Amino acid sequence: MVSNAFEVVLIGDTGEIRTDGTDPVLRLFKEQLPSNENSLVIFLGDLIYPKGLPPEHDSMRKHAEKVLNYYHTLLKDFKGKKLFISGNHDWNKGKPNGYEYVLRQEKYIQKLFEDKHIYQPLSGCPGPTVIDVNDQLAVIVINTQWWLQDGFRPAGKQYGCCVDNEQQFFAQLNNVLYQNKHKQLLVVGHTPVYSYSVHGGRYKLRHHLFPLTIYKKNAWLPLPLIGSLLPLYRKLYGAREDITHPRYRRLRAKLKLIFKRYPGLIYACGHEHNLQYIEKNSNHFIVSGSGSKVKYVVQSGKYLRFGAAKRGFFKLKLENQKVECQCWAINSKYEKGQLFYEEELR
């Protein structure tokens, strides 16, 4: 029986992929790519580590181009829609000159794929941008890094943006969600609204004893007592990329309030280097940020339906007003891909 399902593949934080064809996640990704046009692939930001696409004279430029070119190779036979969004690393890790980096990356990807609309929101704007996929699904793209960015952030028509300020952004987001409320709503951004990992303030005992392991897996420098200051700081106040940071907190509070008005809405993101599915207030929150890196996720939480510290991605299948959610990941013991989780979203 031929399925008429529309499929969406969600993969994030792929900026450290192997470009020699041996990357197990990309092999699995390619195996799971739908074979027809009735599909969409979304790369959820952090497309290049460590700092996006640098200027041509930079020593990191050649490596960055190689990664971007590999995305094109990977998707050359894919017949569906393609969409890339930016993350904090694509904005030069949030540094003041990050706007230059994201514009450069946008133009490079547009030229590479010969598609002016493949990179969203355009021009480093906050969004929201509506991708009208079909009469069953509306994809709304928001630029969460715009909120967290140091330095210049574009706004207003003079920069090609549809909003002039933060208040207009929230009003416009609610407006486009309301206009498309008869469809399945899929909002995509880079950073999570909910997370049961580092950026959500979830730390293990080892992070208090060996705080540098927050940043580097094997940094086993013991700093008992003093070491607790770092995880406590990030849990209570937060680095700019953490949920508890004031700017992030303001964005998150408004998103939660707006999303609650639209039961069944799905929000998908990357940023955390793991796989999570969280259900709260009749909304569905997918974290798919382990395209090339892995970091722990707690194994139990009030709203956590699934969590795995594995490299992989999520896949959605929409058919007859139903949404099936799948998580495909690598079994680290054998470096083989498999279906780790499957559930119908209600």
Backbone hydrogen bonds, N-H to C=O, Kabsch-Sander energy under -0.5 kcal/mol:
donor,donor_aa,acceptor,acceptor_aa,energy
6,F,318,L,-2.8
7,E,5,A,-0.5
7,E,38,N,-1.7
8,V,316,L,-2.6
9,V,40,L,-2.6
10,L,8,V,-0.5
10,L,314,F,-2.9
11,I,9,V,-0.6
11,I,42,I,-2.3
12,G,288,S,-0.9
13,D,45,G,-2.2
15,G,46,D,-1.4
17,I,14,T,-1.7
27,R,23,D,-1.9
28,L,24,P,-2.2
29,F,25,V,-3.1
30,K,26,L,-2.4
31,E,27,R,-2.0
32,Q,28,L,-1.9
33,L,29,F,-0.6
33,L,30,K,-0.7
39,S,37,E,-2.5
40,L,7,E,-2.2
41,V,81,K,-2.2
42,I,9,V,-2.9
43,F,83,L,-2.7
44,L,11,I,-2.5
44,L,42,I,-0.6
45,G,43,F,-0.6
45,G,85,I,-0.5
49,Y,15,G,-1.5
52,G,48,I,-1.5
58,D,55,P,-1.6
61,R,58,D,-1.4
64,A,60,M,-2.2
65,E,61,R,-2.6
66,K,62,K,-1.9
67,V,63,H,-1.9
68,L,64,A,-2.2
69,N,65,E,-3.0
70,Y,66,K,-1.5
71,Y,67,V,-1.4
72,H,68,L,-1.3
73,T,69,N,-1.9
74,L,70,Y,-2.7
75,L,71,Y,-1.8
76,K,72,H,-0.6
76,K,73,T,-0.8
78,F,75,L,-1.2
81,K,39,S,-2.5
83,L,41,V,-1.9
84,F,118,I,-3.0
85,I,43,F,-2.0
91,W,87,G,-0.9
91,W,88,N,-0.6
92,N,89,H,-1.1
93,K,88,N,-0.8
94,G,88,N,-1.2
94,G,91,W,-0.7
95,K,91,W,-0.5
95,K,92,N,-1.6
98,G,95,K,-2.5
100,E,97,N,-0.9
101,Y,97,N,-1.0
102,V,98,G,-2.3
103,L,99,Y,-2.0
104,R,100,E,-2.0
105,Q,101,Y,-2.2
106,E,102,V,-2.4
107,K,103,L,-2.3
108,Y,104,R,-2.0
109,I,105,Q,-2.5
110,Q,106,E,-2.5
111,K,107,K,-2.2
112,L,108,Y,-2.4
113,F,109,I,-2.4
114,E,110,Q,-0.9
115,D,110,Q,-1.9
118,I,115,D,-0.9
120,Q,84,F,-2.4
120,Q,118,I,-0.5
124,G,121,P,-0.8
125,C,122,L,-2.0
129,T,141,V,-2.3
131,I,129,T,-0.6
131,I,139,V,-3.8
132,D,130,V,-0.8
133,V,131,I,-1.5
133,V,137,L,-0.6
134,N,137,L,-1.5
138,A,184,Q,-2.5
139,V,131,I,-2.2
140,I,138,A,-0.5
140,I,186,L,-2.6
141,V,129,T,-3.1
141,V,139,V,-0.5
142,I,188,V,-2.5
143,N,126,P,-2.5
144,T,142,I,-1.1
146,W,143,N,-1.1
147,W,143,N,-0.5
147,W,144,T,-1.0
148,L,144,T,-0.8
149,Q,145,Q,-1.3
150,D,94,G,-1.3
152,F,96,P,-0.7
156,G,163,V,-2.7
159,Y,156,G,-1.6
160,G,157,K,-1.6
161,C,156,G,-2.2
169,F,165,N,-1.7
170,F,166,E,-2.0
171,A,167,Q,-2.0
172,Q,168,Q,-2.8
173,L,169,F,-2.7
174,N,170,F,-2.4
175,N,171,A,-1.9
176,V,172,Q,-2.6
177,L,173,L,-2.1
178,Y,174,N,-2.3
179,Q,175,N,-2.4
180,N,176,V,-1.2
181,K,178,Y,-1.4
183,K,180,N,-2.2
184,Q,136,Q,-3.1
185,L,183,K,-0.5
186,L,138,A,-2.4
186,L,184,Q,-0.5
187,V,266,I,-3.1
188,V,140,I,-2.7
189,G,268,A,-2.0
200,G,197,S,-1.2
201,G,198,V,-2.2
202,R,197,S,-2.1
203,Y,201,G,-0.7
207,H,204,K,-1.1
208,H,204,K,-0.7
208,H,205,L,-1.3
209,L,205,L,-1.7
210,F,206,R,-3.4
213,T,210,F,-2.1
214,I,211,P,-1.7
215,Y,212,L,-1.2
216,K,212,L,-2.1
219,A,216,K,-1.9
220,W,218,N,-1.8
221,L,219,A,-1.6
223,L,209,L,-3.3
226,I,224,P,-2.6
227,G,223,L,-2.8
228,S,225,L,-1.1
229,L,226,I,-1.8
230,L,227,G,-0.7
232,L,228,S,-2.1
233,Y,229,L,-2.5
234,R,230,L,-2.5
235,K,231,P,-1.8
236,L,232,L,-2.4
237,Y,233,Y,-2.9
238,G,233,Y,-2.4
242,D,239,A,-2.4
243,I,199,H,-2.8
245,H,242,D,-1.6
249,R,245,H,-3.4
250,R,246,P,-2.1
251,L,247,R,-2.0
252,R,248,Y,-3.0
253,A,249,R,-2.4
254,K,250,R,-1.6
255,L,251,L,-2.3
256,K,252,R,-2.6
257,L,253,A,-1.8
258,I,254,K,-2.4
259,F,255,L,-3.1
260,K,256,K,-1.8
261,R,258,I,-1.4
262,Y,259,F,-2.3
264,G,282,S,-3.6
265,L,262,Y,-1.9
266,I,185,L,-2.5
267,Y,284,H,-3.2
268,A,187,V,-2.6
269,C,286,I,-2.1
270,G,190,H,-1.5
272,E,270,G,-2.2
274,N,272,E,-1.8
275,L,308,A,-2.3
276,Q,287,V,-2.2
277,Y,306,F,-2.6
278,I,285,F,-2.9
279,E,303,Y,-2.2
280,K,283,N,-1.9
283,N,280,K,-2.1
284,H,265,L,-2.8
285,F,278,I,-3.3
286,I,267,Y,-3.0
286,I,284,H,-0.5
287,V,276,Q,-2.6
288,S,269,C,-3.4
288,S,286,I,-0.6
289,G,274,N,-1.9
291,G,12,G,-2.2
292,S,13,D,-1.1
295,K,273,H,-3.2
298,V,196,Y,-2.4
305,R,277,Y,-2.6
305,R,303,Y,-0.7
306,F,277,Y,-1.6
308,A,275,L,-2.4
310,K,308,A,-1.4
312,G,290,S,-1.0
313,F,328,W,-2.6
314,F,10,L,-2.0
315,K,326,Q,-2.6
316,L,8,V,-3.0
317,K,324,E,-2.3
318,L,6,F,-3.0
319,E,317,K,-0.6
319,E,322,K,-2.3
322,K,319,E,-1.5
323,V,345,L,-0.7
324,E,317,K,-2.7
325,C,323,V,-0.5
325,C,343,E,-3.4
326,Q,315,K,-2.9
327,C,341,Y,-2.5
328,W,313,F,-2.5
329,A,338,Q,-2.4
330,I,311,R,-2.4
331,N,336,K,-3.7
332,S,330,I,-1.0
334,Y,331,N,-1.1
335,E,331,N,-2.3
336,K,331,N,-1.1
338,Q,329,A,-2.5
340,F,327,C,-2.6
340,F,338,Q,-0.7
341,Y,327,C,-1.2
343,E,325,C,-2.3
345,L,323,V,-2.8
345,L,343,E,-0.6
